[in-house]
Amino acid sequence: MALLEGKSVSKSFGGLMALSGVDFALEKGEILGLIGPNGAGKTTLFNLITGTYRPSSGRIHFLGKDITRSKPHAICRSGISRTYQLVRPFASLTVLENVLVGIYFGRAGGRDHGRRAAHDEAEQLIGLVGLAGKIKERAEHLTLMERRRLEIARALATQPAVLLLDEVVGGLNPTEIAQTMDLIRGLRDRGITIFMIEHVMKAIMGLSDRIMVLHHGELIAQGTPEEVANDQRVITAYLGEKAEF
């Protein structure tokens, strides 16, 4: 049984079909990539998984439980967390305070955490993502890469079994991309299963065990990075004839 799976998941907004009959399965311990042109339905799928939207049809299961109509906070506390393409930390709070919010409010029983234990855990997560030197810095003063790292730390604070990453290397330079790829591999090594959207092909091809491709809300291909890169439907719809990774 897959850790997270969807069956015939569809979502329409008025007359617009954003997703149409998409099946997916995320196996424990893997990194599953999700690619496609802008407007293909990628973030819509993440919003359905996390309860921001409800599917127009189809079902989503996590750990064998139907979460199709569960509320976002319940899904988060059950073990699914995410980052966002547009990073929006609590700007006036410090890095430490941002992560403490995830500990106290993003997991079941989080508010029962003692202050010292919560602070110790937050500091460990901040160190894990490479922000130990910024722990007292207000989020509004961080660089883009640092804000993206903070977003990951906040998501990790909820103790997810599944982490959804929405374009976490977008806008970063090659060195920052390589560092973030190492961080993502490290998270998988710590037992976190990852589902990631990314437009940076070097990152998605270098990290993913499998890749799904959406186009106009439909799943047009899935397979290993090599299989997807050589799929003519994917080349035509998204990658281009001279795609290089």
N, C-alpha and C positions, 0 to 999 in steps of 0.2 A: 504493500500500500504506500502510495506517495505521501510525503509529509504535507504537501499543499497541492491541491488539484482543483481544476475547474472543468466543468462539463457544459458544452454548448453555451458559453457565456456571451450574452448580447447586451448592448446598451444603446438606446436611441434617445436623442434629445429632439423632441418634436418630430419633424420629418427627417432628421439626420441620423443615420445609423452609424454610430461611432465604433461599435464592435459588433461583429456578426458571427455567432456560433463558434467561438474560440474555445478549443480544448487545450489545456496545459497541465503538466505534472512536474512538480519540483521534488526531486529525490533528496533525502537527508544527506547532508555533507557535500552537495555539489554547488557549483556556481553556474547558474543558468542566465544566459544573456538574452536581451530582448532588443531588437533593432527594427528600424523601419523609417521611412521618410517622416518629416514633420506632419502631424495630423493623422498618423496611421492608427492611433488608438492606444499607444503604449502607456502614457500616463493615465488614461482612462482605465486601463486594466488595473494598474496599481491602485487607483481610487476605488475600484470595485472590491479588490482584495481587502483593503483596509477599512471599508465601510463608509467612505466618504460619499460614494454613490451606491445605489442598489441596482443590481442587474435588471434589465427589462425581462430577461428570461435566462434560464440556466442556473446552475448551482455551483457553489464554491465550498470546498471542505478543507479543514485544517485538522491534522491529527485525528482524522476520521469523523470529525464533528462538522455538521453543516453550519457555516458561519455566514451564509448568504444574506441574512437579514439582521445580523448582529450590528451593534453600534460600534463606532470607531474606538471608544475607550475600552470596550469589552474585548475587541479584537487585539488591541495593543496589549492589554493585560494577559491575554491568553498566550502571547508569545510571538506576535508579528509586529515588527517596527519598521520605520521607513525614514528616508531622507527626502528632501524636496529639491527639485531643479532650481527654484528660486529660494535661496537660503535666507531664512528669516529668524535668526536667533532673537532672544529677548535682548534688544540692543543696549538697554541701560543696566543690565545685569552683568556681573563678571562671568568669566568662563566657568568658574567653580559653581556659581549660583545657577547658571543655565543647566549644568549637568545634574545638580541636586533636584531641580524640577522634575527631571526624568525619573530619578530614583524615588522621590516622594509620591509622584502622581501618575507615573506611567506603568506601574506594575501592581499586581495584587498585593495588598499588605504593605505597600511602600511607606505609608505614613506611620507605620509602626516602627520604622527604622530609627534606631537611636542616633543622635546627632553625630557622635564621634564615628560610629560605624559608617554612616552615610557619607561623611566628609572623607574618610579613608578610602571608601570605594570610589567616590567621585575623583579623588586625586589619582588613583590607579588608572581609571579610564582616561583621564586627561593625559597622563603620561603615555598610555598606550597609543594614543593618536598623535603624539608628538607635540603636545602643547603645554608641557610641564612648566616652561618658562613664562607662560602667559596666564597662569591660573588666576591671578588677581586683576587681569586686564578686562576692561569692559568690552563686551562683544562688538560694539560699534567701532572700536578701534582696530579690529583684526583685519588682516588682508583677506582676499577671496579664498586662498588656499586654507588659511587658518579658520575661516568661517565654515568652510566645507568640513574640515576636521572636527570642529565643534559640533556640527550637525551629526556627524557619525557618533561622536561621544554621547550626545544626548539620546540618540537612538539606542546605543548599547546600554545606557543606564536603565532601560526598561527590561533588560535581561531577555532579549529576543532569541527564539530558536530559529526564526527566519528574519533576515534583514533585507528590505527592499531598498536598493540604491538607485536614485534617479539622477543620472548625469553628474556623478561626483567628481569627474575630472574635466568637465567642461570649463573652458577658459583658462586652464592651467598651462604652464610651460612644460617642455619635455622632461625636465628634471623633476618637477612637481608631479607630473603624471606617473613617472616611474616610481616615485616614493609612495604615491597613493595606491598604485598597483601592488606594491609590496605590503602595504597595510591591509588591503583586501585579502590577499593570500594569507596573511597572518590571522585574520579574523576567521577564515575558513578552517585554518589549522586549529583554532580554539573551539571548533565544533559548531560554528554558526553557518547555517545554510543561506546562500545568497542568491537573490534574483535581482539582476541589474539591467537598467536601461542605460545605453551609452551611444553617443555618436562618434566618439573617438575610436576608430577601428583598431588601432594598435592595442588599445586597452581591452576592448571587448573580445577581440580575437586571441589576445594573449592570456586572458583570465578564464574564459568560459570553458566549461566541459561540454556544454551544448548551447545552441543558440536557436531562438525562435525569431521569425521574421513576420512582421505585420505590414500589410499594405491595404489602405482604404478599409481598415477595420477587420480585415480577414487574415487568417494565418496562411501564408503562402509557402512557407518552408520551415523546416526545423531539422537539426542534426548537429554534427560536430562542426567546429569552425571551418575545417577544410571542406566539408560537404556543402555548407552554406555558401562559402566563398566561390564555389564552382557551380552553384545552381543558377541556371540561366534565367529563371524567373526573378531571382534576387538581384542578379547583375542588371537586368533590364529595369527593375523597379527602383533600385536603391544604390547599388554599389558603383555602377558604371563599368565600362569595358576595361578600364585601366586601373582598377582598384588595386592598391598595394597595401600590405600589412607589415 
